Amino acid sequence: MEAIHTYCGLCVSHCGMLCYVEDGKLVKTEPDRSHPNGHSICPKGLAAPQLVYNSQRLRHPIKRTRPKGDADPGWVEISWEEAYQQIADNILKVKSAYGPEAIAFYRPAKAGSPSSDYEPWVIRLASALGTPNTMSTGYICQWHRDTGSAYTYGTGIPAPDLDQTKCLLIWGFNPYRTWNSFYENLKRARKRGITLIVIDPRRTEIAAKADYWLQVRPGTDGALALSIINVMISERLFDQDFVRDWTNAPFLMDTSDGTILRDANGCFYLWDDNCGEVVKYDSKTITYTRDSQKDAEVKSALEVRRNLTVNGRTCQTVWQSFSKLAAKYPPERGAEITTVPADLIRLVARTITGTKPFSYFTYNGIEQHSNAMQTNRAITTLYSLTGNLQQPGGNVSFPGPKTNDVQGREMLTREQVNKRLGLAEHPLGAAPSGRVRANDFYEAVLHEKPYPVKALLSFGGNLVQANSNSLLGREAIKKLDFYMQTELFMTPMAELADIVLPVSTVFEDWYVRDGFGSFCPRLKNHIQYRPAVIKSLYDTKSDPHIIFELAQKLGFGNFFWNRDLEAAFNYYLQPSGITVEELKKHPTGLSIPREIKYAQYRENGFKTPTKKVEIYSLKFAQHGYLPFPDYEEPKLSPKANQNLAREYPMILTNAKLRFFLHGQHRAVPNLRKMVPHPFLEINRTTAVSYDVKEDDWVYLETPLGRIKLKVHVTDGIAPGVVITQHGWWQSCPELGLPGYDPFSTEGANINSIIDNKYMDEISGSISHKSYLCKIVKIR
């Protein structure tokens, strides 16, 4: 057997891997301990050969010959050349008739799929075509963390410095199941003796081993953050120097209307405690000026006297106003809202402020709620008050290798960017960063609002099952003039396509990636050429090669290096000084160290409108949103909908499984045997009240519909809360285990019973993790 050094490309973890090949066949995989990201690999990586040689894989390009509403698609095999030409002809036809914006692109989120191999090229193709409408599930996955955090920090969440931190807060994230390399590095940190705090409605694998576990009611995380802040302020536990010098807390605001005071040149006003007078702060130059000639250093005041006036307007500081907001959430009220004990809230507040350096990380546990954006703002504000931002052992933006941007967004005109679906409805949401929500796409297809969308090019992913209201999504897909899908398997989404292109797995083609984890420099700086472990099976091609071929057919070959993928990567890598040819000589890749500059904000400030961490968000205020992160009860919760809760008294949330990636891998025998059936986790007390026991089948019902699941009784969740998983559809014939119709009430697709209308007013995130439901025993 030949042992080939590579990395696993199935998800964001990108674990170092050895692939063993015998007679041209992949026979087994195991960890590559010589790799910088080398450690144990998860069950999905170990089961890779069963995925590669799965009997259900698509083998040839096929096209539909019967209408989308027909039970029989009438699939016929076609050549790749015929497929490319028909796709190009249909896309150019739609572009000519309706404009490029009538064509949408979709790809799955990078965290739980191999799409990091091709996402930049999908966006580049869309940009070359002239459409601003590219979709993924990022708006309900990690958008608030990675992009929305910029409304506080000026950037997305910096990475926790796992190598140096002494206290780590994990909020709504279970790396044991979803990010193996993060979990392995977390284990190393625990061996060093760090304090671990976990906030999660469910007693996850890491919550069970944490020093403190806060079992929060789903969707109330914002109230919990504000209660912790309350303790930090009332007990003076926050970093006063950082808050005074590097947040906009000292800015003066009008007490009558809550607006920030500015002069004619846009400068902000503050009170200087050193000289006892008002000074001006210029965010363009990050400098202070005063009317007097005193040259003492400015010491901004966090609090001013009640009768202070500037230009006839009575003032107080942003800090004073924010402190009044936080005062509404003492631990006792926080406990009442969240179910986390008040004493535990106090203990955690004292722990995170008394243990430095302190870092944190969040994921989609706090993303999929109708209050997700302000929850993110509360958590980012909380962290800012600790003073650990961009400090060793805190959350740090580690630099990676220098590369060229290949997404090509500069090819889109401003006129086209302004046509992006959802931009008008959510100007501060995911749309400005290039992500179109599924629901906005459905509206444009079904109702032609704000204009008609007629075609979809989808590279992997199961759009209708990965997003809420799957039945509405199916109707939208059926109405399209043309729809192409690339896939490994015939998914419920692919069954609706006009042309389906079979793709190879990540083990059947080469690729180059940089960055193997943002949470430590040794991984962030790594670049590796991933070789093809085996030749592509059947008549399949990789997504990048398909994209480059389609670009040529559409007339954009010059933007895609005339189908030369290696030349494209050499352009991408050019600033790093590395070439693809050189990478091929280093089986486990190359690391290119770069100097880490901590606290860079001392030189250039933060990338916010004020150049400070914004406790008061100017952009939120400008768009009519609350500038402070106040708490709002989830729109579909027992407290917000008491009448509806009489019929649907339970809270529905969801969690992922270690053995599957979203809707993938249920056809892999070694993985499916670990979780044979879709199940619903129910607290023991809840099970007794509903007269159900382990392995009973129940209907899970919401106001939108119902699905069918098996009961799993556990003490790991609170009474009145139930948890299931999304992504069930595929069968596993080798084990005699069935598939599940994602559009049927006898199926197990949770997104078929989640409605689009309960969303975050700022970001448009959907309430997947805080929804009303009930269970009905099947007798």
N, C-alpha and C positions, 0 to 999 in steps of 0.2 A: 504494500500500500504506500501511496505517496501522501505525505503530510504537507498541506498547503497552509501557509500563514495568511490569515485574512481577518476580517471583522464581520460580525453579524449585522446585516442591514435591515432586519425585520422591523426595528423600531428605533426610537431616539437614543437608546442606550448604547448601541454600537460597541458591544463587548468584543474584546479580542478573542479570536476563535481559530482553532486548528480544524481543517476539513480533511478527512481521509478519503482518498479516491483510489479505487481499485478497478482496473480494466475500464477506465473512463466513467465509472459510476461512483457517486457520492455514497459512502457506506456508513460514515458516522462523523460526529462533531464532538469537540471537547474544548475546554478553555485553553487559551494560549497565554500561559503565565509569563511569557517573555514580552508580551505587549504592554505598553503603558496603561492600557485599559484592561489589563488581564486580571481575571478573577473567576469565580464560578459563573457559569452561564445559566440562564433560566430554562425551564422545561420546553419552551417554544424553540429555543436555539438547539437544544439537544434533540428535538423531534424533527429538525429540518429535513432529513432525508425523506421522511414520510410526507412532508409537504411537497417536496420536489417531485416525487414519484406518485403523487396522489392520482387515483384512477379518475377523479372528476375534473381534472384540469382540462381547460380548453386547448385545442390542438391546432386549429386552423382558423383563418379569418372567415367569418360568416356574415351573410346579410339576410335581412327580413324580406319575405316576398308576399306577406299578407298584412292587413291593417293591424295597428297596435291594439285595437280592441278585440282582435280575434284570439280565441283560445290557442290556436296553432299558429305560431309565427311564420311557419314555412321556411325555416332556416336552410340556406344552401351555402356550400363552401365556395369561396372565391379566392383568387390569387391576391397577394399583397399589392401588386401593381394596380389591379382592378379596385381594391379597397381604397388605396390612397387616392386614386383618380376620382372615385365616386364621392369620397369625403370632400376633396377639394372642390369639385363641381358644385356640390350642395352648399358648402359654406360660402363660396363666392357668389352663388345665386342669392342667398339670403342677404349677404352684404350689399349687393347691388340694389336689391329691392327695398331694404329697410335700414341700411346703414350698419356699420360694424358693431354698434352697441346692441344689435339684435342677436348677437352671438355671445353665449356665456361659456365659461370654462370652469371645470370643477376638478379638484384633487382632494384626497383625504388629508387630515392634519398629520404633520410629520411625526408627532410623538408616538402614535400607535400604528404606524404603517411604514412602508419603504419609500414614501414620497419625498423624503429628503434627497433621494437620488435624482429627482427630476422636477421638483417644485420650481426652481428658478427658471428652468427651460419652458415650463408651462406658462409662467407669467410673461416670459420673453415672447413666446409665440402669440399670446393674446395682445401684447403691446404692439407687436409688429402688425398684427391684423387691425389694430385700432380700437379694440373694445376695452372698456374699463371694468368689465364685469367678470371678475374671477372669484370663485367661491371656494370655501373650505369650511370645516366645522370650527375653525379657530375662535369665532365669536362666542361660542359656548364652551370652549375648551380651556384656553389660557390667555384670551385677548386682554382681559382686565389686568392680569399680572404682567404680561410682556409688553403691552402697549399702553393700557389705561394708567399704569403707574406713572407714566410720564406727566400726568396732570399734577402730580405731587413732586416727583424727583427730577423731571425733565428727561428721563429715560425709563425703559422698562425695568423690572426688578433686577438689580444687580445680583450676582450669584453669591450664595453663602460660602464663605471661605472655610470649607470643611477641614482643611489641614491645620488651621490655627484657632478656630472658634473654641470657646469654652462653654457656651450655652446655645442650644439650637431649638428654635420653635418651628414645628411642622404643623401647618394649618390646612386642613382639607386635602391631604396628600398622603398616599400610601405607596412609597417607592418599592416596597417588597413586591407589590403586584404589578407596578406600572413602569418602574425605571430601575433596572437591576444594577447598573453601574453606580447610580446615586446611593442605592441601598448598601452596596458593598463599601463605598467610601464612608457612609454613615456608620457602618459597623466598626471601621477603623477608628473613627472619631470617638465612638463609645468606649473602645478599648483604652483610649487616652484618658477617659474619665469625664467627658463632657456631660453637662446636664441636658436632658432631653425632655421637651414639653410637646405634647401632641394634643391638638384640638380637632375632634372628629365626632360625629354622632355615633359612630360605630367603633367598637373595640377592635381596631385593626391589629395586625401582627406587630406593628411598631408601637401602637398605643399600649399594648399589653406589656411591653418592656420599658415604657417611658417612666421617667421620674414623676411626671404629672400628666394625667389624662383629663381633659376637660370635655365632657360629653355634652356638646351643645345641641340644642334643638335645631333641626335643619332650617337654614335661612335666617337665623338670628345672629350670625357672626358679627355683624356690624354693631349690634348692641353690646356684645361681649367686648369688642375692641374699645368701645367708648367707655365701658365700665373699668377696663384696665387703665385707660387714660385718666379717668376720674381719680383713681388711686394715685397714679403718678403725679398728678397736679396737686391734689389735696395733701399729699405727704411730701411734696417737693422732691420727688425722685427723678425727675427728668434732667437732662443735661442742659443746664441753664445757659452755659456759654454758647453751645451750638445753636440752641433755639434763638437766643438773642442775636447772634452774629450771622447765622446762615439759613434762617427761615424768615418768612415775611410776617412773623408774629408781632414784631414791634411796629408795623405800619399803622398809621392812624386812619380810622374809618369814621364816617358820619354815624352818630348814634340814632339819627332819625330814619335814615333809609338804608343803612348797612353798606354803603358804597365806600370804596377806598378813595382817600383824598389824593389828588394829583394836581400839579400846577400846569400852566399852559404848555410847558415843554414835556409833560408826561412824567416828571419826577414825583417821587413819593415822599410823604412827610413822616418824620419820626420825632420822638422826644429824646433829647440827649441828656442823660443824667449827669454827665461830667460838667457840662456848662449850664444846665438848667434852661434850655431853650429848644425851639423847634429847629430841626435840620432837614435838609432835602437829600434824598438818595436817588442817584441817576443809575438806572439798571443797565444802560448802554455801556457805561464806563465802570460800573460797580464802585462808584465813589460817592462821598458825602460832602455836602457844602452847607455852610451856615452864613447868616447875614452878618454876624459879628466877625471881628478879625481874630478871634481866639484860635489858637492852633492846637488845643488839646485833642487827644484821640476821642473819637465819638464812642460813647457807650449807650447804645439804644436801650430804651426803657421798655419792659414788657407790660408795665402798668402805669397809667397816668391818673392825675386827679380828675374828679368828676366834671369840673367846670372848665376844663381846657377847651379853648376854641381856636380854630384856624380859619381865617377868612370868614369869620362870622358863623362857622359851623362847629357845633359841639362834638367833641371827639372822644373816642376811646381806642385802645389798640386792638388789633386783630386778636391778640392773645386774650385780652379781657373778654371779648365776645365769644371766642372759642371756649374759654374756661366756663362761661355761663352755660354753654351747650353741654359740655362734659359734666357739669354739676347736676344735670337732669338724670344722669345714669350712675348713681352710687351702686356699689356692689349688690345691695339688697334689691334694687330695681333690676339690675342686670341679671340676678339670679331668677327673679320672677319671669323675665322675658325668655332667658336662654336655658333655664333649668340647671345651670352650673352654680354650685354653692358659692355664696358670697365670700366665705373665708378662703376658698380656693382661688377666687378671682384676686383677692388681696395678695395671697401668697405668690401667685404667678407674677403679678405686677412688681413685687419686691424682688423676685428672683431674676427677672430679665433686666432689671435696672441695677441690681447689685452684683451681677456676674458679667464681667467684661473680659474679652470681647464677646458680644452677643450677635447672633445672626438668625435669619428666619427664611422660610420658603413656603409658598402657597401653591395650590394647583386647583383643578376644576371643582373641588369640593365647595369652594366659595364663588365659583364662576356662574353656575347654572341656576340663578335665582333672579327674581324680578327686582331685587335691590342690590345686584352684584357690584355696580359701579361705585356706589357710595360705601359699600362694604370694603372694597379695595381702597378707597380714599381713607377710610378710618384706620385700616391696618397699616397703610404706608405712612400715615401721620403718626400713628403709635410708634412705628419703628424709628421715624425721624427724631422723635423726642428722646430716644435713648442715646443719640450721638454716635452710634456705631457705623453710620453710613459711610462707605468707602474707606473704612479703617481696617488695618490688618485683623483678621479674624471676624470681621463683620460681613456685611454684604458689599461685594467689590466687583466692579466691571473689569474683569481681567482681559487684557488685550490678546487677540488671536493673531494668526499670521496675516500679513497684509495681502489682500486679494482685490481683484477688480469686480465690480458689481455687474452681473450678467443678466439681471432681470429685465433690463431694457425699458423701465417705466418712463424714461426720458423720451421715448418715442411717442408717448401719448400727448396730444395737445391738451391745453388747459380746458378747451371746450369739451373734449371727450371725457376728461376726468370728471368734469362737473355733471356729466350724465350718469355717473355711477349709481346703480340702483341702491336706494336707501340713504343716499347722502343727504337729501333734503329732510328726511324724517329723523335721522340720527346724525347730525353734523359733527358730534364729538364721539361717535361710536366707532364700530369696526370699519365702516365704509371709507372714511378718509385714509385709513391705512391699507386699503386695497382689498378688503374682504367683504363680499356681498353676502347678506343673510339669505338662507334658503327661502324664507317666507317672502322676501322682497322679489326674489326670482319667480316664485309661484304666482305672485300678483301680476307681474309683468307678462307671464305666459297666459294665465287664465283670463285676466281682465284688461291686459294691454295698458297697465298703469305703471309708470308714467308714459310708457311707450311699449310697443310689442317686442317680446323676445321670442325668436323663432327657432333657434338652433342651440344645441349644447354639445360641447366636446368634453367628455369626462375621462380623466386619466386615473383609473383606480377609484376606489371609494364607492360607497353605497348610499348615495345622497338621500333617497327617500326613506331609508331605514335609520340613517344616522341623525336625522333631524326630526323635529316634532311634526305631528299631524301627517303621518306617512300616507294616509289615503288621499289627502289633498295633494301631496307631492306626486303620487302616482297619476292623478288626473292631469296635473300640469305636464308631466313628462309625455303622457299620451297625446297631448295637444300639440307638441312641438312638430314643426315641419321636418326637422332632421335632428337625429341624436346618435352620436358615436360613443362607444364605451371601450376602454382597454381593461382587460381583466385576466385573472388566473382561472376563475370559475364563473359559471353562469349564475350570477347573483340575481336576486329579485329585481334589482335595478337594471342589470344587463339584459334581462328578459324583455325589457321595454324598448331596447335600442333598435335602430335601423341597421347599424353595422357594429359588430363586436370583433375586436382585435385581440388575439391571445398573446399575453405577455410572458416573458421568461421570469424566473425568480431571481432574487439578488445573488444566487449562487451560480448563475448561468451567463453572466456578463460582467464586464469590468466597470469600475467607476473610481473616482477620486473624491475624497472628502477631507475637509479640515475641521478640527474641533471635535473632540470626543467627550465633551462635558464641560460646561461653563464654570463648574464649581471648584476647579483647581487648575493652576497654570500648566502643570505637566500634561493635562489632557486638552486644554484649550489650544495649546500651541502645536498640537500634533497634526501631521498631514500624512495620508496613506493612500497608496494605489491598491485598490481591491481587485485582484485578478478574477477572471472567470474560473471557477473551480472545475466546472464541467462545461461541455458544449451545450448550447441551447437545445432543449428537447423539442421534438415535434417540429411544427412550423411556427415557432414563437420568436418574438423579438422583445428587447427591453424597451421600457417607456422612453428613455432618452433617444434611442435610435428611431423610434416611431415619430417622436416630435420633430427630429431633424429632417426626416423624410417628408413629413407633412409640410414643413416649412418650405422645402424645395418645391413641392407641388403647388403650394399657394403663392409662389413667386417671391418668397423671402429668403432664398438660399444665401444671399449675400450677408444677411444678418445672422446666419447660422453656419458660417465658415464652410459653406457649400458641402454640408453633411459630414464634415471632418470633426468628429467629437474630440479627438486628441488635440487638434488645433484650438478648439474652443476651450479646453481645459488649460492649455498652455497660456492662453490669454487670461483666463481666470487667475492662474497662479503667478503671472508675470511679476507683480510687485513683490512677491515673496522671494524671487530669485531661484525658484525651484521649477523644474520641468517634469512632465509626465515620464519621460525617458529616464530621468535620474531617479524618480520615485520607484520605478520598476526594479531598480537595483537594491532596494531596501525592503525586504519582505514585510517587516513590521512597521514600516513608515519612518518618517523623520520628524523630529521636534525642532522648532525654530523659536528659541526663547526670546521674549521681548521684555523690556524693563516694565515693572509694575509701578505705576505712580499712584500712590495712595493720596486721598484728599485733594484731587486735582481741582476741586471747586475753589480752593484757595487762590488759584491763579485766574480762572475764567468764570467762576460761578457755576450755577446749574443751568441746564438748557430749558429753563422756564421763562415766561415773559418777564418775571422780576429778577431772574438770575439767582433766586433763592428757592429753597424748598417751600412749596406753597401750601401752607395750612389753609389759607383762603385762596381758592382757585379763581384767578381772574377770568379764565376762559369759561368756567361754569357760570360765573356771574354775567358775563357778556351774552350768554345764550339763554339766560333766564332760569338756570338751574341753581339749586342751593350751593353757595360757594364753600360751605362747611360740610363735612361728612356726617350728616344727621342720619338717624336710623328710621327706616320705614318697614313696617311689618310686611312679610311676603304677601303678594296680592292674592294668592290662593292658599291661605293657611286657616286653621281653625279659629284664630282670633280675628282675622280680617274678614272672614266669610262665615259668620256664625250660623246663618240660615242654611247655607249649603253644607256646613259641617255637621248638621243634624243627620243628614243622609250619608255624608262621606266624612266620618269622624277621624280618620287616620291620616297620617302624613306619609306620603310616598317619596322615597329618595332612591338613589341607585349607586352601585359601586362596581368596580371592575374585578375581573378574575385573573389570577396569575397565569392561567393556562391558555387564555385567548387574548387576541388583540381586537377589541371592538367586535365586528362581525366576522372575524377571521378565525381559522384553525379548528372549527368544530368538526371538520371532516378528517382531522388527523387522529388516528386511533389512540396513540399514546397520550394525547391530550384530552380527547373526548371521554376516555374511560375514567378520567379524574372527576369530570363533571358531566354525567350522562344527560341530565335534563335541566331545563330552566327552573329556577326555584325562587321562592320568596322567603326571606328571612323575617321571622316573627318572634317577638319576645314571648317568653314562656307564659307570662300573665295574660298577654293578648291571645295566645293560642287557646288557653283555657276558656276565656270569655267567648270565643267564637266556636268552641267545641271542635277544634282541629288539632291534629297531632302530626308528628314527623311523617313525611312522605304522602300525606293526604294531598289530593288535587283540589285547588280552589280557583275561583274566578277572582281576578283583581280588577275592580271596576273604578272608573273615574267618571266625571260628568260627560266625557267624550266617548267612552266605550269600555270594552273589557278584554282581557286576555286570560290565558289559562296557565297556571304555574303549580309546581310542587311545593309543599310546605317544608321549611327547615326551621326548627325551633332552636332559639339561641338566647343566651343572656347577654349577648354582646351589643344589643341595641335596646333603646328605652321602650317601655310600653307605649303603644299608640303610634309607633313608627315602624314602617315596613321597608325593606330594601330588596331590590332585584337588580338584574343586569340587562343591558341592551345588547343587540346583535344576534339574537337567535334566529336562524333560518335554515342552516345547512344540515344535511343528513350525514351519517357515517355508516355506510353499508357494511364495512368490515366488522362492525360491532352490532349490527342490526338496530342501530339507533336512528330514530326518524328525523326528518327536517320539520320545520314549523313555518306555516304560511304567515308571512308578516302582515298580511292584509286581512286576516281572518280573526274572528273572536275566539276561535279555538287555537290560535297561534300564541306566540310569546313575545311579540314585538312591543316593548314598552312605549316606543315613540308613536305607536298608533293610537295611544290613549292620552297623549299629552297635547294640549292645544297651544296654538301659536299666540293667542291673544293676551296671555298673562306674561308681559315682558318688562324688562328694565327700560324706563323711559329715556335714559341717556344712551345706553349701549345697544339695546335691543335684545339682550340675552333672554333666553326662555327659562321658565320655571321647571326645569327637568328634575331638580333635586329638592323641591319643596312644593308638593302638590297634594291636593286632597284625594282620598280614595277610600274604598271599603273592600272587604273580602267576603265572598260568598262560598260556603262549602259546597262541593259537588258531591251529592249523595248517590 
